[in-house]
Amino acid sequence: MNLFVYRKLNLVVNVLIVVICILMLVFLKTDFFKKIIIATILILKLFSILDHFKNKKVENKSRNEK
């Protein structure tokens, strides 16, 4: 498997984790500390997804300049 497949797989896993975290925050009746942990995981995964698209944009821009 090449690097492109790993990036796509990583993106899919991160999106699934974000969806699961959102569902957990909405539907689980947990205490405040657990909600903070879930929200932290959610924020970190969202940053990872945004970083993926930022890197993709930079790669496309550098490819177009050549």
CORMOHU-V152281 format. One record per residue. N is the residue number from 0. RES is the residue in one letter. SS is DSSP state (@ for helix, = for strand, . for the rest). D_CENTER is the distance of its C-alpha to the mean C-alpha in Angstrom with 1 decimal. Layout:
BEGIN
[[N:RES:SS:D_CENTER] [N:RES:SS:D_CENTER]]
END
This chain:
BEGIN
[[0:M:.:21.2] [1:N:.:20.3] [2:L:@:17.5] [3:F:@:16.3] [4:V:@:15.9] [5:Y:@:13.9] [6:R:@:11.4] [7:K:@:11.3] [8:L:@:11.1] [9:N:@:8.2] [10:L:@:6.3] [11:V:@:8.1] [12:V:@:7.5] [13:N:@:3.8] [14:V:@:5.1] [15:L:@:8.1] [16:I:@:7.3] [17:V:@:6.4] [18:V:@:9.6] [19:I:@:11.4] [20:C:@:11.0] [21:I:@:12.3] [22:L:@:15.0] [23:M:@:16.0] [24:L:@:16.4] [25:V:@:18.5] [26:F:@:20.6] [27:L:.:21.1] [28:K:.:24.0] [29:T:.:23.0] [30:D:.:24.4] [31:F:@:23.1] [32:F:@:21.9] [33:K:@:19.7] [34:K:@:18.1] [35:I:@:17.5] [36:I:@:15.8] [37:I:@:13.5] [38:A:@:12.8] [39:T:@:12.1] [40:I:@:9.5] [41:L:@:8.0] [42:I:@:8.4] [43:L:@:7.2] [44:K:@:3.7] [45:L:@:4.3] [46:F:@:6.2] [47:S:@:4.5] [48:I:@:3.6] [49:L:@:7.0] [50:D:@:8.4] [51:H:@:8.2] [52:F:@:10.1] [53:K:@:12.3] [54:N:@:13.3] [55:K:@:14.0] [56:K:@:16.2] [57:V:@:17.9] [58:E:@:18.7] [59:N:@:20.2] [60:K:@:22.1] [61:S:@:23.6] [62:R:@:24.4] [63:N:@:26.2] [64:E:@:28.2] [65:K:.:29.8]]
END
